[in-house]
Amino acid sequence: MPLSDENPRILIRYPFVSWALIAINLGVYTIFQSGLVLDDNLAATYGWGLIPAVVFGHAAAPVHAGVPPELTIFTSLFLHGDPFHLVGNLLFILVFADNIEDSMGHWRFALFYVLCGIAGSAAHALAVPTSEAPLIGASGAISGVIAAYLLLHPRVKMWILLFGRIPLRVTAFWIIIAWFVVQLGSGLFGWDDAIAWWAHTGGFLAGAMLIPLFKRDDVPWFGRPPKTI
């Protein structure tokens, strides 16, 4: 679990998109899923979550369907299963997203985030095309942000909570590589079917492929200034 990084922004003063993503995710959960405002969690989960079997025509849309199945590849990015799922994802956005927004600019970062999320959702749907369990969560999009961070800021020092208990200061490269190995291994070996491991892996690979198209030309790779002749 990330806690903070030692990586100040350089090109933008305020990460408006990152803050908006935190606010939207928090707002959607509070209003539609927490039970504090509307008692609508089931309808939101099945209405806006991505159900692979429905998308591929293997099952009928649920009675709670809120949007066309094709749109759930997007709407599912803003739903969460419980407060721990929500807070965990918001921490990842808080720690990693502002520096990636800094490297791209506001609008390009917003598009990058959504594309990585869609790629992650698509990877999950392709991996389990007959599943009738709804996919919800921002993890696919966040995984793309993490991949971008690995390629742009691998030497940054950051604080994490190891095993959810032990504060530890580590280099971003090692913790991100370890995180990705866990996601890939879990998907390959089927550990904990309740977690959409392929969404994480798909979003990460999409982020790694898209970052050359989205980062500013003056932002160096791997945190190093460009060489001059």
Secondary structure, 3 states (H helix, E strand, C coil): CEEEECCCCCCCCCCHHHHHHHHHHHHHHHHHHCCCCCCCHHHHHHHHCECHHHHCCCCCCCCCCCCCHHHHHHHHHHCCCCHHHHHHHHHHHHHHHHHHHHHHCHHHHHHHHHHHHHHHHHHHHHHCCCCCCCECCCHHHHHHHHHHHHHHCCCCEEEEEECCCEEEEEEHHHHHHHHHHHHHHHHHHCCCCCCCHHHHHHHHHHHHHHHHHHCCCCCCHHHCCCCCC
